[in-house]
């Protein structure tokens, strides 16, 4: 299992959090998602080797993703 912290720019409300959470939970291998528009943070617990798919899914929703240091 991996825990990934992603800085997501562009989320402005609870609706954005819900949209990102629902989209990521539909990905096979994603176990847990926690999104915070106030912190510009999405935390994902998932199986290995799907990080690129997670990032692409968030970007396809119209948000900018930056890896946390």
MOTALIN-V327703 format. One record per residue. N is the residue number from 0. OMEGA is omega in radians with two decimals (none if undefined). NEAR is the number of other ideal C-beta (glycine too) atoms within 8 Angstrom. Layout:
BEGIN
N,OMEGA,NEAR
N,OMEGA,NEAR
END
This chain:
BEGIN
0,3.07,7
1,2.94,9
2,-3.06,7
3,3.02,10
4,-3.13,8
5,3.01,15
6,-3.09,10
7,-3.11,15
8,3.08,9
9,3.06,8
10,-3.05,12
11,-3.08,5
12,3.10,7
13,3.10,6
14,3.08,6
15,3.11,13
16,-3.12,12
17,-3.13,9
18,3.13,9
19,-3.12,16
20,-3.13,11
21,-3.12,8
22,-3.10,11
23,3.14,14
24,3.09,8
25,-3.14,6
26,3.10,12
27,3.13,4
28,3.09,7
29,-3.09,15
30,-3.05,7
31,3.11,7
32,3.03,12
33,-3.11,8
34,3.08,14
35,3.11,9
36,-3.13,11
37,3.14,4
38,-3.03,5
39,-3.02,9
40,2.97,11
41,3.11,13
42,-3.09,12
43,2.97,14
44,-3.01,11
45,3.02,14
46,-3.13,9
47,2.96,6
48,3.06,4
49,-3.11,12
50,3.14,9
51,3.12,6
52,3.10,8
53,3.14,15
54,3.14,10
55,3.14,8
56,3.12,11
57,3.14,15
58,3.11,10
59,3.07,6
60,3.07,9
61,-3.14,5
62,3.10,12
63,-3.11,7
64,3.03,11
65,3.10,8
66,3.07,6
67,3.14,7
68,none,2
END
